[in-house]
Amino acid sequence: GIQVEQSPPDLILQEGANSTLRCNFSDSVNNLQWFHQNPWGQLINLFYIPSGTKQNGRLSATTVATERYSLLYISSSQTTDSGVYFCAGPMDSNYQLIWGAGTKLIIKP
Amino acid sequence: EPEVTQTPSHQVTQMGQEVILRCVPISNHLYFYWYRQILGQKVEFLVSFYNNEISEKSEIFDDQFSVERPDGSNFTLKIRSTKLEDSAMYFCASGIERALQPQHFGDGTRLSIL
């Protein structure tokens, strides 16, 4: 089945820094979602991005479907950005989301 | 913006007891899902539901699990006889269609089995 790999697994940054999180897929996906899991465990949907680039405030995401990867950019990091970031994409046959292991981001004040 | 709501937010249950987790999907959505996340691990698919029947299920979704849409709004996950390893965060999701649209997630139910 499809495999989802995220990198880096852990990232520690100072407040104000920029970061790039990567998601690689072993097979083509026809849509992809990025989530932020906050310290309370809630999954916050950041982007639905099957291809191209989207921006929402300090966050933006780019998916290059032909090359099977997606990037999440966080600019001017704030402590509230801390948490785990997941990417997930569906299997072709039944559209269940297959999840990466996540990138744990810690933003230090 | 419409949301997927889940209740309770936290459930503590003795091992061997039955537990029902409840979800209210977004009203015009047709596809419903349950996912599970054991503490510190990745999110895993459990089951998908469409047109009042299970469309796909994972190996995790064994005979101890069942899902139901008892009325037009609720979507429930039942675990018949809970085990310690059922302790996890359970997420409900819904989608307006299977492909080309995102799945929308609830805030989760944290299930603790004692």
Interface residues (C-beta under 8 A of the other chain):
Chain A: N30 N31 Q33 F35 G41 Q42 L43 N45 Y48 P50 F86 A88 P90 N94 Y95 Q96 L97 I98 W99 G100 A101 G102
Chain B: Y31 Y33 Y35 Q37 Q41 K42 V43 E44 F45 S48 S55 E56 S58 M89 F91 A93 G95 R98 A99 L100 Q101 P102 Q103 H104 F105 D107 G108 R110
